[in-house]
Amino acid sequence: MPRSLNRATIAIAAGRQAPTPDGPLSEPITLASTFHAGGPNGYARDGHPGWAAFEEAIGTLDGGHAVAFSTGMAACSAVLDELPVGATVVAPHEVYMGVRQLLEEAQGGGRLDTRWVDITDTAATLAVTEGADLLWLETPLNPLLSVGDLPALIAGARDLDVPVAVDATVASPMLLRPLELGATWSVHSATKFIAGHTDLLMGVTVTADAREAQRLRHHREIRGATPGALETFLALRGLRTLPLRMERAQANALALAHRLAAHPDVERVRYPGLPDDPGHDRAHAFMDGPGAVLSFEVEGGAQRADAVCHACELFAYATSFGGVESTMERRARWPQERGVPDALIRVNVGCEDVEDLWADLEAALRVSGDPRRQEALGAAPSSRG
């Protein structure tokens, strides 16, 4: 496939079988665990035609060799498990809470040592990275949507001979391709934007090094972190519409961010698409768009934020992001989430009509402002105050 194709075309065209008379245009679902001898697979834990098609498509889009996993956390673990006992990892304070738990448990068991940093401070991050074994980055960070200077951080880490992994789930390969910036690994929860329909769990790790890709495949095989045939089929089908979904959802997110920023009951909007956002200039420099996830803090604290989430009708009160449907949640409701304001609401902006979405949000903000309505909406006071 020509490398000069636009990414929107690659998402649709890559990972397809060579055309044959009466052959399918799309990779079919192959429900088989065992294959006749003589081919590349033999047993489905070793390889699968559905994985191969998905990996070719994502690898072409992300600029490397892709390896699919059963979940996003399995994709992250495959990178971290390569580190020797006693290795040092540098990671953001605001890193995704699942990765934080993984690193904290590894540190508690003496497996790894983690240095926590504010990756928006490039100089301080690189100072801490010297002598480390891995720099783990995430941009935009979830759920505060801070933006680190990825080109400078990756280049600085390479000068220090420290490999870099970047979790680019919030951006997706449509907006950010860390391997182009020199990262060693690009990691995605394919559950989110890549699949796009909140109906599966999958992850993918991409690397420019063919030998490292083989190590990742071996890790997947012996640890059993293999995706299912149906999940892989659905994820590849979802990828075909990623450019369209991201374009629509991102436009909706930008419009809602501007309106929320002007609303009298909203204390702060966190979204790198806003010109006054601290991460705006950085995101504009190396990303192809600010994305479709935003966070905002509502006046009135956790109880008011819960009330807003319960009052919405189009926005589902649910976790995760990346689906075609809009969702929201008060992120601090999770005990594992740290350093997040109690009243912060993370919003996955979907592909609905933006005026319908705004009408739903505006009504929820209005209704939730009445303390008498908060109890009726089922908004209990936060245990975190």
ABEGO torsion letter per residue (X at the ends): XBAABBAAAAAAABGBBBBBBGBBABBBBBBBABBBBGBAAGBAAAEBAAAAAAAAAAAAAAGBBBBBBABAAAAAAAAAAABBBGBBBBBBAABBAAAAAAAAAAAAAGABBBBBBBAABAAAAAAAABGBABBBBBOBBOAAGBBBBAAAAAAAAAAAGBBBBBBAAAAEAAABBAAAAGBABBBBBAABAAAGAGABBBBBBBBABAAAAAAAAAAAAAAGABBBAAAAAAAAAAAAAAAAAAAAAAAAAAAAAAAAAABAABABBBBAABAABAAAAAAAAABAEAEABBBBBBBGEAAAAAAAAAABAABBBBBEBGBABBBBBBAAABAABBGBBAABBBBBBBABBAAAAAAAAAAAAAAAABAAAAAAAGBBBBAAX
